[in-house]
Amino acid sequence: MTGEGTKGTQTALFGREEAGGDPIGYRGPTACSAAGITYRQLDYWARTGLVEPSVRPAHGSGSQRLYSFRDILTLKVVKRLLDTGVSLPNIRAAVATMRERGDADLTGITLMSDGTTVYACTSPDEVIDLVQGGQGVFGIAIGRVVTEVEGSLAELPSERAEPDVTAPSAGDELAARRQRRTSA
């Protein structure tokens, strides 16, 4: 299922950039809407390292996190796994597997679970083997989730990831505080 067309699409999905070379990001409320989660879940998962914003992390109060398409895809997969009763430690393992694949084509993966263990199947034969062995109870086809997230994000705002002016660089925190105080 990893044809050349799919691979080209996948590169575009996970390497979204505008003409200036800056990656495209989505603010928290947009990520929540596209993934079907609450802002409280988003914040908790970012603080605990389950799904952190890869375009621009938060740098203290007032800064805006920016999530990539892949981050939002991961958020939606996490939500689906939670909805089916998979434990958070097993979800963390599934997310780690997705991260290990890097920019590899995720559309050919089906996550299968028996409610406790999550398996990443890359072929129909693997899915059949799990089901026949009584291990797979439900599956999440990542390719379908990609399509759903694309559809959701097509209607929602995005922005270029420009340098975060609220994030002080190391050794420059005092200057940043002065700048915030004078601009307020």
N, C-alpha and C positions, 0 to 999 in steps of 0.2 A: 504494500500500500504506500510505499515511499517513492512515488514516481517523481520525475523531475519537476512537474508542475506543482505538486504538493510542496516539495522542498523550496521552490522559489517563493511560494506563498508564505511558507513558514518563516523564511528569512525576513520577509517584509513585515510579518506580524510581530516578530520579537525584536526587530531592529528598527522600529519606526523612528524616523527622523524627518525633520523639515529641511528645506533647502540650506539653511544655515548650519546644518550638522548637529543641532541640538536635539536631543531625544524628546519625543512627545510624552507628556505625562498627564495624569488625571488626578484631580484633587480628591480628597477623602469622600465627600458626599457623592461624587460621580462614581467612584469605585464601589461605594456601598450600594448605590442604585443598580449598577451593572451586575454585581455579584449577588444581590438579594440578601444583604446582611445589614445589621444595624451599625451605626457609628461606634457604639460601645464595643461591639465585637471587633471592628476594624482596629480601634485604638488598643484594645487588649492584645490582639494578635501581633500588632506591631511592637508593643512594649515587651512582649514575651519572646519575640524573635521567630514566631511561627511564620508570618508573612510580613516582611518589612518592605517599605517602599524603596524600590531600586533606582528610581530616577532622582528623587531628592528626599532624603530622610528629614525628620523634624530636628531642629536645632533650638530647642527651648520653646518657651511660650510665644505664641504669635507666628511662628514659622509654619509654612504650608508644606505638608508632605505631598509628593507626587508619585503616583503609582504607574508602573508600565502596564502594557497590555498583558504581559506574562504574569505580573503580580495579580492582576484582576482575575485572570484565568485560574490561578492558584487559589485565590480567595473563593471563587465559585466552587471549585473542587472540594475545598475544605468544608464549605457549607453543605454540599451534597453528602459528604461522608458523615458529618455530624448529624444530619437529618436521618441517616440510616442507622444511627446508633454506634458508629465506630468510635472508640475511645480516643482521647486527645493524644496519648503517646503513639498510638498506631497511625493517627493522622500525621503526626510529626515525621514518622518514618516514611509515609507516602510522599510528603512534601520534599523530604530529603532526596528521595529517588527521582522526583521531577527535577530538582535542582542539579543533581549529578548529570542528568542528560544535557544540561546546558542548552544550547540552541538547537539540539537535535529535534527532529520532527516528532512532536508529541501527538500529532493527530492519529497516528497508528497505534496508540496505546489505549488499552481498556483496563481500568482499575477494577479488579474483582475483589470481593471481600465476603467472608463468612460471618462478619460482624465483629470479629476480633483481629484477624490478620488481613492485611491488604496486599494483594498481588498485582504486579504490573505485567500484563500480558501484551505481547507485541505481535501475536499471530492468532488467527482463528483456532488453530490447533491447540494452543495453550489455553484458550478460553474453554474449549470443549473438554480438554483433559481435566481442568479444575471442576467443571460442572459434573462430569462423569465420576470424578473422585469424591463428589459430595462436598467439596470445599467452597465453591463459588455460589453464593446466595444471590448476590446482586452485582451489577457492573456499571461503571461509568465510562462511557466512550468519550475520551478527551476530544476527539475530532468534533463531536456534536456540541460539546461545551464551548469549543473555540468559535463555532458558528453562532451560538447563542450570545456569547460575549461580544463578538463583532457586531451583531444586530443591535444589542443594547447600546454599545458605545457610539454607533453611527448617529444616534439621536442625542448624544450628550456632549458637553463641551470638553475640549482638551486644551493643553497649552504647551508651549515650548519650555523646556527646562533651562531657564536662565540662572545665572548665579544668584544665590539666595542672599540678599543684602541684610537680612536679619541674622545671618549666621556669622558670628565673629570668628576670625581665623585665630589660630593659636597665638597667644601673646598679644592679641589686639582686642581683648574683651572690653577693656576700659574705654577705648575709642568708640567701640560699637555702642556702649551704654550712653556715652555723651551724645552720639549721633541720634539715638532714639529719643533721648530727653529733649534735645533741641528741636527735633522734628515733630514732637507731640504737641 
